[in-house]
Amino acid sequence: MAKKEKGNRVRDALRAGGALPDPASSPVGPGKKDKGAKKLASAGERLAALQEALYAEGAGGGERSVLLVLQGMDTSGKGGTVGHVLGLVNPMGVQYAGFKKPTAAERRHDFLWRIRRRVPTPGHLGVFDRSHYEDILVPRVSGLLTAAERRRRYREINAFEQELTDAGTTLVKVFLHISPEEQLRRLTARLERPEKRWKFDPSDVLSRRHWPAYQQAYADLLDRTSTGHAPWYVVPADRKWYRNWAVAELLSETLAELDPQFPEPAYDVAEQLAALKGVGASG
Amino acid sequence: MAKKEKGNRVRDALRAGGALPDPASSPVGPGKKDKGAKKLASAGERLAALQEALYAEGAGGGERSVLLVLQGMDTSGKGGTVGHVLGLVNPMGVQYAGFKKPTAAERRHDFLWRIRRRVPTPGHLGVFDRSHYEDILVPRVSGLLTAAERRRRYREINAFEQELTDAGTTLVKVFLHISPEEQLRRLTARLERPEKRWKFDPSDVLSRRHWPAYQQAYADLLDRTSTGHAPWYVVPADRKWYRNWAVAELLSETLAELDPQFPEPAYDVAEQLAALKGVGASG
């Protein structure tokens, strides 16, 4: 069992509220890359141990789970976070769901329909790579959502997340915050490097034209949906090593607070040990 | 793009056929733990790069996927393999499916029903932790399957796997081969260590009583279902580091042979670079 983590230092420091931090800053934790890498490794070990305990708790009938929601502008590092942070725990316990532009079939349902189908099952660490929040951001910036519809979606999202929380799922909602300059560097790299070109989509350039509108939409969204039961965290994401460390710590702190418990065996240990020794299997 | 791997040295050496190897042997590759750890790291890097290319190929419309099927006696290391080998690639590209004793609802369907629902989607690396093969092994050893039913299931499995192969899924079927002595050590450790007890089930002791019957059932199964399109590999699994290296190499060789291709961009690169530079987004 992992050493129990004290406090909620990183969660407190990164919780949404007020002005957004500098995307290249370290509001908490390591300020330099080499230190960040070391701290990521130790956060990763804690996270892997805690996640194993959560998985065991679930296997024993426990109902709790954790859901990491990743949002951010194109190139903000959602996929990289999945690889570098979720890659630290056993894939058995991870349930990944990526949400792209809704399909025709999905659009015939309520916007939460496809989301509900992918919430993590007990004992698991779910990851949403984009999420129901896209269904406010994109139509809003495109001018396809009235203010009344937007308020209704906020209400529905808050109710949905309350429902998840009540059912035993702890949400960790992360906004990966990058600067437009860093995005330009990353989009340019995607175009210049042949093995990165598949990640680029011409719509990325169009979205970039709406940068201020998206920042406004995010600010409003953070304000309206950062609730007591499902707060948002803002992670400065211009530096990948800081982003990875911060997300690993947010998850690790959250899991430590849940303090998942290995289930008590439903059998008699001494009896089974005796039975085991009495059975001389040989190949 | 990963360096293309030559040949199929590990696959040839571990392919099922004839007598089973010593569970503590190294039929191919490293014979010592420290060398094995180094070679696992380099196999892991190749595997991660190849898997990213497969994922990209799938994102670009490609239909190919890979399915690792893990079978073996209790404690043979299926979960550990998932953690140590699949944990080396981005969780975005991994689809894990564990199959336990069928539920009442599942038993009302054909035995392949629940399996078909979990085959990997294009671009993904699927993992079956136990599989359709349990539906021959367990009922056979329990005396619940007639010889005629067994033959029918073999036929159905071979046809199913041919269908998967035709649809673009390459199967890598791995039997993790441990000795009864090593199983005794591992089961004892599960009982003696409180944080391992949740992995133990009293039925493990009962299965152990049928060790020779299971070995016989496995030998027959390997013989009947190691086909040209979906061969079995036997991995000596008494030593965890060897098992991890061998499975990583089997996957890496298989993916290298598939030689997944990053898709060609559907846009004009120079045009997009110009558009990108012309857009002065600022926050």
Interface residues (C-beta under 8 A of the other chain):
Chain A: M1 A53 A56 A59 G60 G79 V82 G83 L86 G87 L88 V89 N90 P91 M92 V94 Y96 G98 V127 D129 S179 P180 Q183 L184 L187 T188 L191 E192 P194 E195 R197 W198 K199 F200 D201 P202 V205 R208 R209 W211 P212 Q215 F262 P263 P265 Y267 V269 Q272 L273 A275 L276 V279 A281 S282 G283
Chain B: M1 A53 A56 A59 G60 G79 V82 G83 L86 G87 L88 V89 N90 P91 M92 V94 Y96 G98 V127 D129 S179 P180 Q183 L184 L187 T188 L191 E192 P194 E195 R197 W198 K199 F200 D201 P202 V205 R208 R209 W211 P212 Q215 F262 P263 P265 Y267 V269 Q272 L273 A275 L276 V279 A281 S282 G283
